[in-house]
Amino acid sequence: MKFCLKCILNAIVILVLISCMAKKVLAQNSENLKVGTQKDGSILVPSNQLLNPAGFQVIMPGRPVDLVPIPGKNLIAVKNKNSLDLIRISDRTIVQSLEIPGSGSSVTGIYYSEKNSRLYLTDAGNRIHTASLDDSNIMKWETPIVLPQPAAGGNSFPGGLAFDEQQNTILVTLSRNNSVALIDMADALITEIPVGIAPFDVVLKSESKAYVTNWGGRVPKEGESTYNSSGSQVLVDPETGIANSGSVSVIDLNKFTEEKSIEVGLHPSGMVFNADKSLLFVACANSDIISVIDTESDEVVEEISVRMNHELPFGSSPNALAISPDGETLYVANGTDNAVCVVEATEPFSIKGYIPTGWYPGSVAVDNSGTNLYVANVKGIGSRNQRTDRKGYNSHDHMGSISIIPLPSEDELKAMTEIAIKNNSLSPNNTYVNSKNKKVAVPVLPGQTSHFKHVVYIIKENRTYDQVFGDMPQGDGDTSLVHFGYEVTPNHHKLAETFILMDNYYCSGILSADGHQWTNEAFVTDYIEKSFGGFTRSYPYDGDDALAYASSGFIWDNVLKNGLTFRNYGEFVNAVIKPRNASFTDIYNDFLNGTKNVSIRAEANLEQLKPYICPTFIGFPNKVPDVYRANEFSKELQEFEKNNNFPNFIIMLLPNDHTSGTRPGVPTPRAAVADNDLALGQIIEAISNSRFWKETCIFVTEDDPQAGLDHIDGHRTVGMVISPYTKRNKVISTYYSQINMVRTMENILGIPPMNQFDLLAEPMLECFTETPDFTPYKALQNNIPLDELNPPLESLNGQKRYWAKKSMEQDLDDYDRIEEDTFNRIIWHATKGYDRPYPILSNK
C-alpha cells in the first residue's frame, strides 16, 4: 500500500509552521500528561488541546451557550444548559441561578430589554422564558411565551431572538418549523414567516427588514440530493450524505415574506452588523469562514477565513460574533480552536490575532465601553465538576466557564496569539525521527509503507477505564470503581495482558451523539456541541441527520476516496427484526439452535453506506446478543478467506456493554457485558487465525464513557491495539485519545488527515514494535451465563424493585434515550450492591 507522500509532507510542513509560530513547543511530554490541570496551571482536555484562557474565568456547572451583558448593572446574564445564571462582573461571582422550567436551553437566544428590565431566552422545547430583574438585581420567572409547533408535531426548538423595542415585537427562529415567528407583544399575535432549513439566528436591520441564518441552508429544489434532518429534507453532498448548503434569508417584515435567499458558508450561525449596518458578518461554522454581506445589494462581497494558518484544513468552527462599539474590530468565537479570532472589520479585512479562551467558545460579547470581552465557553474546563465529594468523575460532570477578558493591546494580542497557537499544537514525541525503515507498522515519513493492509475498527459503548480495568494492578486503576472486572470481562483482561494495557487513553466526547462523531470523523460540529440542553432536533449517533456532521466527512469517505476497500458492520444502520416482538430469549435461543425463526436485517441510515453494509449485522437494539454479531462477521470472514478479498478498512459496532439496566426479562448488566466480552474475544480469535492476521491491525474503543466513573477523568476509557506488531505485555501510559487512534489508522492506510484535529494528532507509535509475534489469540469462555436475566418485577421488593421500575422508565430501544444519572445509578447498584451508596455530587 503506497503511503501518501504529498499528504505527509504537507502535514510536516504545517506542524513546523505551527511550531515556529508558537516559538517553542510544550516542554511536557505526552507520557506525563493526563487530562485535567497540569503543573503549570494549564488544562489538558481530551481533544488533544491545552487551555490557557486569557482574562478572568468564572467556572460554573453546566454548558453555557449564550450570554448578554446588562448595561448599567455590572452584570452578565448567561444562558446555561439548564439554567439562567447571573454573574456580577466586579468580583466575578454567580449571584443567582434560576433553573429553566421544563426542558433545558436551546442552542442560542438570550436578550435583555432595558425598556422593561426583563430577560428573554429560548428553551429546547417551544417557549420563550421571561425573567424580570428587579432593582435589587433579583431574577424571577414570569409567564412564558408559547410558540407554534411544527406541522409534523413535536417541539419547534426556538433559537435566536431579535427585539424591536419601538414596535414592541419579537422575532424568534423556530428551527423545526423552518420559520421565523413575529410576535406582537401587545396582542400576543404570532405570525410565522417561512425561511430556509433549521433557522438559527435573526437580526434586525430596520423595522421592515431582518436577516435569518439557516443552519441547513436553502429549501431544496426538485431533483436535488437531499436527506433527512429532524423531519425536513436538507441539501446534501451526494457522495457523503452530509449537508452542503448554508443560507441567509432576507425578510420583509411588512409583507411577512422571505424576499431573498443568500448562499453563504455551511452552518451559518451568529451574525452582527458593522457600525452603520452596511455590512452583515455571518459566522459559518462548518466552513471556517465569515461570509460578509452587503446589505444594500444583499450579496456576499467577501469571505474571511478564520483559521490560524491558511495551510491548515477544516477545523476552526466560527459560530458567534461581536463587534467593537466603534465598529472597527470583529470578534469571532472559533469553537474548536478554543480562541476568539480578532478581525479588522473594515476593508481590507484581515486577522489581527487570537485570544485564548476556555473549551469551545460559543458566544461572545463586548461591553458598551469597549473595555471588556465576555466569552461563554460551552465546555469550559471539561467534565471536571469541582463541587464533588465523590471519588471519580463522570463525562456528564459538565463544567463550563465564562471568560472576562480586558481587551488587549497590540503587543498583548501578539503574545496571546502565540499562546492560542501553542494550545492547539501538542508537540510530537519524536514522531518523525526514525526514517531508516521503509516498511514499518505505522508510517510517518515519505517512502514508508505499513506492514498492515487491513484495519479493523471496533466501537463499543459507554464504559470508563476504571469500570473494566480498574482491577489490573499494573495500570493506574481504582478498584473501588470497578463494575465489570476480570470475572465478567476475561477476554478484555487477557487481551490487555497479552498485548498492551493503555491506562491513559480517552474518549473525546461525552455521549453517543458526539461520541460517534469523534470515532467516525475525529471532529464534532457546533450543531452537536450546542445541543446538550435538549437534543430536540435529533440525537445523531446513527447517521439519521445530515445536518449534524462535519463538512470534512467520515473516515470511510476518506478510505473510499483514496481507492481502498471498506465494509461496515452495524455502524449507522437500523435493525429490522421479524417478528418485531421477538424477545432477547427468543433471539438468543434461535441463534443457539440455528432455527432461523427470527430474521435480523440491517438497513443503512446513510444511503451512501448501502453498498458496504453487512446485511445481517446490526448495531442496536441490545436484545440481539453480541455473540450473534460476532458469528455473522465470522461467516463473512470465511468468505473473504476463500476469495482473498478482506477489506482494507472495517468498522464494527459491538454495543452490548451498554446494557439494558435492570429491566425485567433482559440480560443483567453483567451478562450483557459478558456477552460483549465473549464476542470481542471470538472476533479477535477468528481474525488472528485467518490468513490475514499477519497484515491486520485491530483497534478497539468505546464511543463514549458516560455510563460510569473514573478516578482520573470521566473521559478515560477502554482502548486496545491488537496486531502481530503490537507490543506484548506492556503498559502504555502515553496520553492518547480517539483522535490519535483515527490518525494512526489513517497513517497505516496511507490516507491523509480529514481535519485539523487528526492532522495535529500524533500516531500511537508507543503501542507498536517492529518485531512481530504472529501467535493467534484464543478466546476465553464466559464466566457469567449470557442468558442470566433480570428477574420479573413482581418478585422484587425494596431498592431492587425501585431501580427495576426506573429501568422500565428508560427508553432503551434506542441509544441513550435515557436520563444519564439515573441509568448510571442503576448500573452501579446492579453491580456494586443496593446497600452501597452511589457517589454523588455535592452542592456545597
Secondary structure, 3 states (H helix, E strand, C coil): CCCCHHHHHHHHHHHHHHHHHHCCCCCCCHHHCCCEECCCCCEEECCCEEECCCCEEEEEEECCCEEEEECCCCEEEEECCCEEEEEECCCCEEEEEEECCCCCEEEEEEEEECCCCEEEEEECCCEEEEEEECCCCCEEECCCEECCCCCCCCCCCEEEEEEECCCCEEEEEEHHHCEEEEEECCCCEEEEEECCCCEEEEEEEECCEEEEEECCCCCCCCCCCEEEECCEEEEECCCCCCECCEEEEEEECCCCEEEEEEEECCCEEEEEECCCCCEEEEEECCCCEEEEEECCCCEEEEEEECCCCCCCCCCCCEEEEEECCCCCEEEEEEHHHCEEEEEECCCCCEEEEEEECCEEEEEEEECCCCCEEEEEEEEEEECCCCCECCCCECCCCCEEEEEEEECCCHHHHHHHHHHHHHHCCCCCCCCCCCCCCCEECCCCCCCCEECCCEEEEEEECCCEHHHHHCCCCCCCCCHHHCCCCCCCCHHHHHHHHHCEEECCEECCCCCHHHHHHHHHHCCCCHHHHCCCCCCCCCCCCCCCCHHHCCCCCCHHHHHHHCCCCEEEECCCEEEEEECCCCCHHHHHHHHHHCCCCCEEEEEECCHHHHHHECCCCCCCCCCCCHHHHHHHHHHHHHHHHHHCCCCCEEEEECCHHHCCCCCCCCECHHHHHHHHHHHHHHHHHHHHCCCCHHHEEEEEEECCCCCCCECCCCCEECEEEECCCECCCEEECCCEEHHHHHHHHHHHHCCCCCCHHHHHCCCCHHHECCCCCCCCCCCCCCCCCCCCECCCHHHCCHHHHHHHHHHHHCECCCCCECCHHHHHHHHHHHHHCCCCCCCCECCC
